[in-house]
């Protein structure tokens, strides 16, 4: 294999690697965006759950109905 063929082969490999790296970067960025969105949703759900638990606790503190 001549030097020119080897250089051409290396340039071809580099081009494919650059494309692969860019594709992986795009996927990683999309996954990071999804993780951030899921974290925000989880935070909202935790807050909502805590509010609902607080409401049920206030019901438990009330006196039992007169028929007891």
MARNU-593167 format. One record per residue (C-alpha): z, x, y. Coordinates in steps of 0.5 Angstrom, whole numbers, plus 500, padded with zeros to 3 digits. Layout:
N
ZXY/...
END
This chain:
68
500500500/498503507/502504513/498498516/499493511/507495510/507494518/503487517/508485511/514486515/512483521/510477517/517477514/520477521/516471523/519467517/526470518/525468526/523461524/528460519/534462524/531457529/531452524/538453521/541454529/538447530/541444524/548447526/548445533/546438530/552438525/557441531/555435535/556430529/563433528/565433536/563425535/567424529/573428532/573423538/572417534/578419529/582420536/580413538/582410531/589414531/590411538/588404536/592405529/599407533/598401538/597396532/604399529/607398535/605391535/608390528/614393529/616389535/615383531/620386526/625386531/625379533/630374530/628371523/626364524/631358524/630356517/633362514/
END
